[in-house]
Amino acid sequence: MNAGTEQRWVVAYDSPCDKRRRKLATLLEGYGVRVQHSVFECQLRPETVAQLQRRLQKLIRVEQDRVRLWPLSQRCCARIVNLGLPVPVPGFPDIVI
């Protein structure tokens, strides 16, 4: 992957603490789209992935929580199967002047 090229990432988390789960969800909402309760898909540049990892590391308790990040190639993304409700696609809000 070229420097600065975006790649899709799947980020999943689990924590026994409601407060930390809420903080993780809030953080991830700023980076991607929630596709399951504790799973997000994010379109990220390499530097943003590193930033997200640092921010996640500060939120979790390593002895209790789990966070996993999986990079997806374009080939994998083309083979995604979605059953049930469609995944919302982030877009730009309409601006009325």
N, C-alpha and C positions, 0 to 999 in steps of 0.2 A: 504494500500500500504506500502511495506517495505521501510525503509530508503534507499535511493540511487536507488530505482527502478524507471525506466522511465515510464512516462505516456504521452499519447497524449493529447494535449490541443488545443482548437480552440481559436484564439485571433482575435478579430475584433475591428476596430477603426473607428472613424469619427471625423473630425475636419473641421471647416470652413476656417482654415488657410492652404494654400498650403505648406508653409515652414514647419509647424509642421507635416503635413501629410507625406511629404518627409522624415522628420527625423524619424517618427514612422515607416515608411516602411523600411528605411535603418536599423534601429535597429532590427526590426523583421526578416529581411532577414538573420541576423546573428544567429537567433534562430530556424528558421523553413522554411517552403515552402509556398509561396504565392499560395492560391487556388482560390481566387477572388481578385478584386482590393484592398480591404481593409480587407481581411481575410487571416489569416495564420494558418497552422497546424504545431504544434511544438511537438517534442518528448523530454520531459524534466524530469529531476530529481527534487525532491522537493526543494532542495537548489537553483537550477537554476530558478525555478518558482519564488521563493522569490527575487532572484537577478533581474529577468526580471521585476517584479512588481515595484521594487525600481527604476529601470532605466526608466520605462514608466512614473511613477509618476513625475519624474524630468522633463520630456519632455512636459507633457500636461498642459493646463490651465483648471483647474477643473470647472470653470464657463462656458467653451465653448466646451470642448472636451469630448468624450466618448471612453473608452476602456473597453472591456469585455473579460474575460477569462473563458472558459468552460472546465472542465476536462472531458475526455471521457474514459469510462471503456473499457476493451478489448472486452466485449460483444457488446458495442455500435460500436466500431471500425469495428467489423466483419460484422455489418449490414449497413455500409456506402454504399450508392448508388451513383455512379458517372455517370452523363450523359454529353455527349459532349466531349470536349477535355480531355485527361487524365491528372491527376495531376502529375507533375514531381516528381520523387522520388530522394531525395538527395543521392548521392553516393560518392565514393572516386574516384578522378581523376586517370586515368591510368598514371603510371610513366614509362618513357622510359629511360633506362640507356645506 
